[in-house]
Amino acid sequence: MMRSLIFLLCMLSLDVLARQTGPKPYSVTKRIEARKYAVASAHPLASEAGTEVMKAGGNAFDAAIATQLALAVVYPEAGNLGGGGFLVANMHNGKTVAINYREMAPGKAHRDMYLDSAGNPIVKKSLEGHLAAGVPGTVAGLIATHAYARLPFARLVAPAIRLAEHGYIITAAEARGLNRHRDNFLRLNTRPTAFVKDTPWKEGDTLVQKDLARTLRLIAEKGAAGFYAGETAQKIVEEMQRGGGIISLEDLQNYRAEVLQPLRFKFRGYDVLTMPLPSSGGICLQQLLGMVEKHPMENWGFHNPKSVQLMVEAERRAYADRAEYLGDPHFVKVPVKTLTDTAYLQRRMADFTPGLASLSARVPAGVIKESEQTTHLSVVDAQGNAVAVTTTLNGGYGCDVVAGGAGFLLNNEMDDFSVKPGSPNMYGLLGNEANAIAPGKRMLSSMTPTIVLRNKQPLLVTGTPGGSTIITSMFQTLVNALVFGLDADQTVNAPKFHHQWLPDVVYIEKGFPEPVKHSLERMGYKFTSRESIGRTELIKIHGKGKLEAVADNRGDDSAAGE
Ligand code: GLY
């Protein structure tokens, strides 16, 4: 009786909270200082959803849920219900948690499902259309997160429903993205979608998503069953049947998020909490920091050729190990202890020659005994809870397929498996048998939501999208802040570089200093320019009562707080 009354009150207040007359104007804020709580995410309206629920008495977990749900509406390129993600948190009482809601290979998936009769990868098959989608994990992840939150789940869905139902004003970047994918949306979808209209999208247009609003209402009312069973599940399965996909009702009913402990290690006296497998991010970050820890980079300086070379060589070696050894630990034995052992990491750098480029062809994986489009949000609340969440559809707009009538895009995460062991994926990353496709297996990820503690208190809460560049962006974020002592804004926005073993080139971002590039060219390095690398969100906790949140300049990312 009491429970029904509470549910009824929740649904009534959900209606009030979701009511609004039209799209709300908003602006992007790149840096804020706050006293109580802060959120940094890929979109101002999503950061605002997070602060709205903290203002209403929620904590950082409530805010992380509300922000993700709002991103699923206002940032369709990567925010999602049809993808997956990871959460890393440090609670005010010192407890920690990591939640794995990575997508899974459907039950009918098999090792060679993306190969032609000659055994060669059919590249588009794991990237576009129904067959590219893994079983979505996001909603299960949000429900698992809710165990640590304070407010009723329905209250956390309200801002997203409001945004989907009444629409929101799209930015120039979003208009460009939707226009770029228009042909794919038309070709691959079996039902009309909100993402296609008769004329091209332009900045200032309003995007209304009625089908998505209905799905969000079902999730608000029924929790996980609003997605993995009943009407929504049926819509996903029917979409698969119409489009030649393989996700079944059983796959959806069997999906579970996994509650874990973060990977925890020391770096120069700080405690780093980050994501364990099936993300490669945490292990590689530990390797990278371990390989450079003893070198006096603070004396050499930020963007000094010696520092950049050392970091590039560490990256080369960590990515070689990633390709060889890492995969879903429920399916393969991964020698995590050995790969992150200090002596092993020193041995790994034994053939590093200062002033001379190594060759990836001569740097195999260590011998041991045993979209790019992703999005990150960081939250800190008034109690001192810190939450870092990275979620993804994999490519921008995932596989470009909307679950017909349900309004959300499905991921193309299957491409994060080694489609053919030894052949590169969309990020040019190589993988081996450890990351081969198997039913129910989770594809290896690079997502690296990370929290740094100083004297057991959160100091940095951070993460970024960027596919294979996520790990090297996090490496640079931590080294920038903890070794070079850059301020929060420079830590996030200084030009980045990236090496991933193969191809044997250093990717550099617009603005990377030319003289440093020329010094490294003389050492034998080859360079490729990229428009941008990552979109980092960072909250720095300066001490009691002072939070600084910085949203990356590279996108519409925005910070909010009080
Ligand atoms: N889809 C990008 C990643 O998970 O690493």
Boltz pocket constraint, residues with backbone or C-beta under 6 A from the ligand:
constraints:
  - pocket:
      binder: B
      contacts: [[A, 371], [A, 372], [A, 373], [A, 374], [A, 392], [A, 393], [A, 394], [A, 395], [A, 413], [A, 416], [A, 444], [A, 445], [A, 446], [A, 447], [A, 467], [A, 468]]
      max_distance: 6.0
